Amino acid sequence: MTIQWFPGHMAKARRQVTEQLKLVDIIFELVDARLPLSSRNPMIDEVINQKPRLVILNKMDMADEIETRRWVQYFDERGIKAVALNSFEGKGLTSVTKAAQEILKEKWDRMKSKGMKPRAMRAMIVGIPNVGKSTLINRLAKKNLAKTGNTPGVTKAQQWIKVGKEIELLDTPGILWPKFEDQQIGYKLAVTGAIKDSITNMEDLAVYALRFLEERYPDRLQERYGIEKVDEDLVVTFDAIGQKRRVFGQGGEIDYDQVALLIIRDLRGEHLGRLTFDRVEDAIAEEARQQAIKEEDAARRLQNAARKKSE
Ligand SMILES: Nc1nc2c(ncn2[C@@H]2O[C@H](COP(=O)(O)OP(=O)(O)OP(=O)(O)O)[C@@H](O)[C@H]2O)c(=O)[nH]1
């Protein structure tokens, strides 16, 4: 399912997630391990509003392993626990339960010390479309869908899935919108299939993919397409790839639309290997930029206040 996000849809999605949040102790924030920042909802911190959370980097089988380890560390250093997962094959599921227990340990210990009976932790999955929410729910569910009927507070009957003895998971995930802020993020989301192909120009996307590969994984370009670099004249590059992969139209000439499609399919189908599009370095640089803006702003306000006082 791909949703066209208009302001009304965003507001509704946010309202729904906010309602569901009241029912749970912890959020499982699902992101794509290939784009751990670009696949996060831009307002996630405000939406979950201090609720304990575990970031799950899903589709780790498609992401660069070294980069995934660095991303887990990145979140960790910011006080956010993160684990990597392959929901498709069910790899890493126990790390989810373990991490959730660790996150809620203090709260549970406090409850125990007050003589309260231990109960299962209640969790829900939140994420942008196509990040693997249903796949993970199905994996965790196995045969454990618990028909518990109505839960006070919501009109729709919520079902809880038992995950071991410790966790009950809401069977419906919270769907939030992706970031649309800049073109680069748009390309990253499109190239991994998180936004509709019909709203993207495939040739542009293929060129983005080639330039990305040239910068970050040049060996893959060489291996798959026999090219060292992307030529300034893109026709030269498309011709070379078309020749190498034998993408000919009816008249025997290279079919550029098909070359573009081939590149995107290769990338999504992992014929270009495991790739990570978001870089930890870029996230750190962005944080520094935001911090500098804040500081400049604060300094300006201080100057203004001082000027007003002296007037
Ligand atoms: N390779 C790989 N594919 C995955 C993984 N998890 C999910 N997928 C695939 O990603 C696609 C989207 O998965 P869904 O579970 O439908 O995603 P969703 O977040 O529920 O999507 P929406 O219903 O659009 O919100 C499917 O083709 C899944 O098979 C994973 O860990 N690895």
The ligand as a MOL file (V3000), in Angstrom:
LIG
                    3D

  0  0  0     0  0            999 V3000
M  V30 BEGIN CTAB
M  V30 COUNTS 32 34 0 0 0
M  V30 BEGIN ATOM
M  V30 1 N 14.5570 -8.2690 2.2000 0
M  V30 2 C 13.6630 -7.9610 3.1340 0
M  V30 3 N 12.4240 -7.6320 2.7550 0
M  V30 4 C 11.5300 -7.3240 3.7120 0
M  V30 5 C 11.8550 -7.3480 5.0970 0
M  V30 6 N 10.7670 -6.9830 5.7920 0
M  V30 7 C 9.7950 -6.7350 4.8760 0
M  V30 8 N 10.2540 -6.9410 3.6270 0
M  V30 9 C 9.5230 -6.7370 2.3590 0
M  V30 10 O 9.1710 -5.3600 2.2610 0
M  V30 11 C 7.9270 -5.2190 1.5890 0
M  V30 12 C 6.9900 -4.3870 2.4430 0
M  V30 13 O 6.6790 -5.0950 3.6190 0
M  V30 14 P 5.3070 -4.8720 4.4400 0
M  V30 15 O 5.3830 -5.7330 5.6530 0
M  V30 16 O 4.1390 -5.0000 3.5500 0
M  V30 17 O 5.4880 -3.3290 4.8370 0
M  V30 18 P 4.4890 -2.3940 5.6390 0
M  V30 19 O 5.3320 -1.4680 6.4290 0
M  V30 20 O 3.4830 -3.2130 6.3980 0
M  V30 21 O 3.8110 -1.6210 4.4450 0
M  V30 22 P 2.4510 -0.7690 4.3990 0
M  V30 23 O 1.3170 -1.7520 4.5220 0
M  V30 24 O 2.5580 -0.0940 3.0630 0
M  V30 25 O 2.4670 0.2400 5.5060 0
M  V30 26 C 7.4170 -6.6390 1.3310 0
M  V30 27 O 7.7500 -6.9770 0.0140 0
M  V30 28 C 8.2010 -7.4820 2.3190 0
M  V30 29 O 8.3770 -8.8110 1.8810 0
M  V30 30 C 13.2010 -7.7200 5.4630 0
M  V30 31 O 13.6040 -7.7170 6.6440 0
M  V30 32 N 14.0460 -7.9990 4.4300 0
M  V30 END ATOM
M  V30 BEGIN BOND
M  V30 1 1 1 2
M  V30 2 2 2 3
M  V30 3 1 2 32
M  V30 4 1 3 4
M  V30 5 2 4 5
M  V30 6 1 4 8
M  V30 7 1 5 6
M  V30 8 1 5 30
M  V30 9 2 6 7
M  V30 10 1 7 8
M  V30 11 1 8 9
M  V30 12 1 9 10
M  V30 13 1 9 28
M  V30 14 1 10 11
M  V30 15 1 11 12
M  V30 16 1 11 26
M  V30 17 1 12 13
M  V30 18 1 13 14
M  V30 19 2 14 15
M  V30 20 1 14 16
M  V30 21 1 14 17
M  V30 22 1 17 18
M  V30 23 2 18 19
M  V30 24 1 18 20
M  V30 25 1 18 21
M  V30 26 1 21 22
M  V30 27 2 22 23
M  V30 28 1 22 24
M  V30 29 1 22 25
M  V30 30 1 26 27
M  V30 31 1 26 28
M  V30 32 1 28 29
M  V30 33 2 30 31
M  V30 34 1 30 32
M  V30 END BOND
M  V30 END CTAB
M  END
